[in-house]
Amino acid sequence: MPKYRYIALDLQSKKVMGEQDAASVDDLYTLLRAKSLTLTDSMVVNEIKTIYKLKAIEVSDFARQMSEMLGSGLTIIKALDILRKRAVKQKLRAVYDQVYKYIYEGMTMSEALRRNNLAFTELFCNMCEAGEASGQLENTMRRMAVHYDKEYRLNKKVQGATTYPIILLFITLAAVVALFVFILPQFLELFQDLTLPLPTRIVMGISNAMTGYWYIFISVGVGVPLLWLWLLKKPQVRLAYDKFKFKIPIIHKMLRIIYTARFARSLNSLYSSGCR
């Protein structure tokens, strides 16, 4: 039986933290209600978390194969057993093994998928839960296969459209750095006795700084992106950044098309699976 670390509220709305053995999240909720506590958050503490997140094409392949095997009359446990034995990638096989283990212990498909932290998206887990409730898990898996296949194709188109500008940007930055670090220093001795205009002196000053304090520039070049990635994990910063992206000229039009297509496709999949 897994052990959960939970956060709950008592009758005075005070936060209570602790650990509790429970068969599932629903069981944990019931046990805490018996103690006059309301569960707000929980996580499994005695199981290894899945650190591999399935790509869109892998989720599509998983859903398509599950749909075909369920349609052929195989049980969920048998279908998962076949998938985990056929998986070539070690990380993918580990995910299938965990899902198989949880279902073998008596969990539903959606509960087993949710237990694999980060492996499956919340949308996919909710769709499976809706399919189980309506008795249309096979059809739900088929819709999810189409949904994530389209998501994969859309991502590839976006990557194809942005690859050239990114490569061009890196080449430009590399050329500028090479100019300031390797080429301009060779002209400094020639210009030492001359009175140079202000723009030229600024350029030479930047070149001297980059050659003399190169470690600072490298530290900033590495530290700033890492700091930015850390800040994006904060909901407030992420929300502000997403709002800012819709104000960027030209790019905001493409983003609106992409996000509208994703929203419409996700809503269609949820509605078709019985979510209301």
N, C-alpha and C positions, 0 to 999 in steps of 0.2 A: 504494500500500500504506500503510495507516495506521500511525502511530507510537504505541506504547503507553508510558506511564509506569507502571512496575511496582514492587511491593514483594514481595520473595521472601526465603526462608530458605536459608542455606547448610547444609553438612553439620554444622556446629557449632551450628545453630539461631540464628545471628546474622542480624539483619535487613539485607537488601541492597536498595538502591534504584537505579533506573536507567531507561534508555529503550531500546526495541528495536522495530525494524520487524517487523511480522508481519501475515499475511493475516487472522488471526482470533485469538480468545483461545486456542483449542485449539492453534493454530500457535505462539503465544507460549509456552504451557505446554511444548510439545515442545522449543522452542529453549532455554528455560531449563533443562529437565531435562538437556539435553546439556552444560550448564555446571555440573551438579551443584547446581542451584538449584530450589527448590519455590515456585511462584507462590502468593501469598496474596491479592494485590489488584492491580488494573490499571485504567487509564483511557486513553481515546484523547486525545492532546494536540494533534493537528494537524487536528482537525475541530471545527466549530462545534457546541456543545451545543444541544439542543432545550430551550427554556425554557418552551414551552407544554405544559401537561398537559391531555390530553383529559378532558372531563367524562364522567360516566357515560353520559349520553344520547348523546354523540358516539361513545364506544366501542361502545355498543349498535348504533348506526346503522352504524358501520364493520363490525362483525362480521356484522350481518344482510345487508348488501349483498354482502360477500365470500362468505357462505354461499350466497346466491342465485346469484351469478355462477359460483362454483365448481361448484354443482349443475347449472348450465346447460352445463357443458363448457368454460368459459373457463379459461385458465391463470392462475396467480397474477399473473404479470407483466402480463397483459392486463387483468385485473380491477383491479389497482392503477392502471394507466394510465387507465382509465375513471374511477376514483374521484378521482384527482388533477386531472383535467380538469373534473370536475363540481363540485369543492369551491368553495363560495362564499367562505368565510372565508379570508383570506390566511394566517393562522397554521396553519390546518388543512391548507391546500394545501401549505404548506412541510413539514409532517410527512409527508404522503403522498409528496411529491417525494423526501424522504430515504429513506423505506422503498423506494420504487420504484428509486432509485439503487443501494441496497445489494443488493437482489435481482437487479438487472440485472448487478451485478458478480459474482454467483455465490453470495451468501449464502442461507441458508434463511430462511423467514419469521420464525421465532423469533429468529434472530440479528439480522435487520434491525430487528425491533421493539425488541430490547434496546439496539441502538446508538442509538436515539432516546431519549436520557436524559430521564427524567421524563415523556415523552409517554404511555407505556403502563405500566400497573402490572405488578409482578412476577408477580402471579397470571395476568394475561392472557398474558404471555410464556411462562410455564410451561405453560399450557393449550395454546398453539399448538405448543410443543415436543412435548407429549404427543400431540397430534393428528397431527403429522408422523410421529412414531415409529410410531404405530398405523395410519397411512394413513387417518385419519378427520378430516382437517382441516375438511372441510365441516360435518360433524356437530358438531365442537368449536366452530366459529364460530357455529353455530346455538344451541348451549347458552350460549355467552358472550353472545350477543345477548339471550337471555331473562334471564340472570343480571344483566347490567348494566341492563336495563330495570327489573327488580325493585329493583335497588339505587337507581336514580334515583327510582322511586316512593316507596321507603322514605325517602330523603333529603328528598323534598318533603313527606311527612307530618310528619317531624321538624321541618322548617323551619316548616311551618304551625302546629305545636303550640307552638313557641317564639317565634314572631314577636310575638304579643300581649304576653307577659310582658316581652320585651326592649324593645318600644316603651313599655310602661308604666313600666319602670325608667328609661329615658332621660327621659321626661316628668317623672317624680318628681324625678330629679336636677336637671333644668333648673329646675323650680319651686323647689327648695331653694336652688340657687345664686342665682336671681333674688331670693329672699327675703332672703338674707344680704347680697347686694351692692347691691341697689337699694332695698329697702323698709325694712329695719331701720336703715340709716344715717340715715334721715329722722327717726327717733324718738330718736336719741342726744341731740340738743340738749334735748329735752323732759325727759329723765331725768337730765341732768347734776347737778342739785342734790338729787336724791332718793337715799335709801339703798335700793338694790335688793337683792333676795334673790340668793343665790349662783347658782342656775340661770340667772337673767336676766343676771347679770354674765358668766357663761360664754358665753352666746349672743351678747352684745354684743362680747365679746372675740374670738370667732370671726369676727364680722362685720367688726370693725376689721382683723383679720389678713388676711381675704380681699380687702378693698379696698386696704389699704396694701401688701401683699406679693403681689399678684395674679400676678406673674411666677413666683413660686415654686410657686404652686398649679398654674399652667399647665405648668410644667416637670415637676412631679411627675406630673400627669395624663397627659402625653405620654410621659415617660420610663419610668414603671412598666409600662405595657402593652408597650412595645418591649422592655424588659428581660425581661418574662415570656415574650414570644414567642421571644426568644433562648435563654432557659433551657429552654424546651420542646423545643428541638432536641437537647438533651443526653439520651442514652438513660436515664441514671439518674433525671433529673428527670422525664422523660416517664413512666417506669414508676411512680414514686412518685405522680405526679398521677393516673394512670389507676387506681391502687389506691384513692386518696382518693375518686375519683368514685363508686366502688361503696359508699362509706360514707355518702354524702349521703342524708338521708331523702327519700322519695318519688321523687327523681330516679333513685336506684339501681335501682328496679324497672323503669323505662322503659329504662335502659341495658342491663340484663340481657336484656330482650326483644329489643332491637335487635341486640346483639352475638351473641346466640344464633341469631337468624335469619340473620345474615351468615355465621356459622361453618357452620351446617347447609347453607346454600345453596352456599357455596364448596366444602365437602367433597363434596357431591353432584355438583357440576360436575367436580371433579378425579377422583373415583372413576368417573364415567360416561365420562370421556375416556381411561381406561386407567391413571391414576396409582395406584400401589399403595404 
